[in-house]
Amino acid sequence: FCYFEGEITKDPHEFPTLKIIHRLWSEKKTIHQITKELSQMKLKSRLGKAWSWIAVKKIVTRFETKKIILHSEGKYEFR
């Protein structure tokens, strides 16, 4: 996510990857499995590096604690 004109919005480069992480997490994949799949898909982190276990863990923790909730059709909410 990023700020655009004073509002939080989906980052067009990162949101698709976030949706993939969410889908894999919803399928009960482990952090290691998610990280491995992101590497196999050749997806890079926002810094252009390979995904690390801790970076994926931090995102998954936001899903688990419901700080980020992804809904169908790309809708989302923060809490």
Secondary structure by P-SEA (a helix, b strand, c coil): ccccccccccccccaaaaaaaaaaaaacccaaaaaaaaaaacccccccccccaaaaaaaaaaaaacccccccccccccc
